[in-house]
């Protein structure tokens, strides 16, 4: 008999962290660069401190050197936050890193 985890040894888990305030672009890029290697994709919607009225979508793949950050129109109803995807995510570590990103604004 095979166990489910035997059939899916690299099954991904996800983690969502809401953000209630704009973040500085440089701090955000440092944060993404410091994520554990188990995060193989990060994506979501954020507001940057440099342009707080503008909503941006972002995505980053672990092997991709460049962060893709695009402005969105009509984003007033979108909840800002970060989604992390990867096997065996270290939720505690990711949350600790996020606290340094936007103190008192990460839920």
C-alpha positions in Angstrom: 0.0 0.0 0.0 1.2 3.5 -0.9 0.6 6.4 1.4 -0.5 9.6 -0.1 2.8 11.3 0.8 4.7 8.5 -0.9 2.8 9.2 -4.2 3.4 13.0 -3.9 6.8 13.5 -2.4 7.0 17.0 -3.7 3.5 18.1 -2.9 3.3 21.8 -2.4 1.8 23.7 0.5 0.7 27.3 0.5 0.8 30.2 2.9 -1.1 33.5 2.7 0.0 36.5 4.6 -2.3 39.6 4.4 -0.6 43.0 4.3 -2.5 46.0 5.6 0.0 48.7 4.7 2.3 49.7 1.8 5.8 48.4 1.9 9.0 49.9 0.6 10.2 48.3 -2.6 13.8 47.8 -1.5 12.6 46.2 1.8 10.2 44.0 -0.2 13.0 42.8 -2.5 15.3 42.1 0.4 12.5 40.1 2.1 11.9 38.0 -1.0 15.6 37.4 -1.3 15.8 36.1 2.3 13.0 33.5 1.9 13.8 29.9 2.7 14.7 27.8 -0.3 11.6 25.7 0.2 9.6 28.6 -1.3 9.6 28.0 -5.0 7.1 30.6 -5.9 5.8 33.8 -4.3 3.0 35.9 -5.7 0.3 38.3 -4.6 -0.9 41.9 -4.5 0.9 44.7 -2.7 1.0 48.5 -2.4 4.4 50.1 -2.5 5.3 53.0 -0.1 6.7 54.9 -3.1 3.2 54.8 -4.8 0.6 53.8 -2.1 -2.3 54.6 -4.4 -1.2 52.1 -7.0 -1.8 48.4 -6.5 0.8 46.0 -7.9 0.8 42.3 -8.6 4.0 40.4 -8.2 5.3 37.0 -8.8 8.7 35.5 -8.3 9.9 32.0 -9.1 12.9 30.7 -7.1 15.1 30.2 -10.1 14.2 33.5 -11.7 16.6 36.3 -10.8 14.1 39.2 -11.5 11.0 40.1 -9.5 8.0 40.7 -11.8 6.1 43.6 -10.4 3.2 45.1 -12.5 0.8 47.9 -11.7 -2.9 47.1 -11.8 -5.9 49.3 -12.6 -9.1 49.2 -10.6 -7.6 47.3 -7.7 -9.6 49.0 -4.9 -11.5 45.8 -3.9 -8.4 43.5 -3.9 -7.0 42.3 -0.6 -3.2 42.9 -0.5 -1.1 40.0 0.7 1.6 37.5 -0.1 1.2 33.9 -1.2 4.0 31.4 -0.8 4.1 28.0 -2.5 6.6 25.2 -1.9 7.0 21.9 -0.2 7.4 21.8 3.6 7.1 25.6 4.0 8.5 27.0 7.3 5.6 29.1 8.2 7.1 30.4 11.4 10.3 31.6 9.6 8.4 33.2 6.8 6.1 35.1 9.3 9.2 36.2 11.2 10.8 37.6 8.0 7.5 39.3 7.1 7.4 41.1 10.5 10.6 42.9 9.5 9.0 43.9 6.2 6.1 45.9 7.7 6.1 45.9 11.5 2.6 46.0 13.0 1.0 45.7 9.5 1.4 42.0 8.9 -1.6 40.0 10.2 
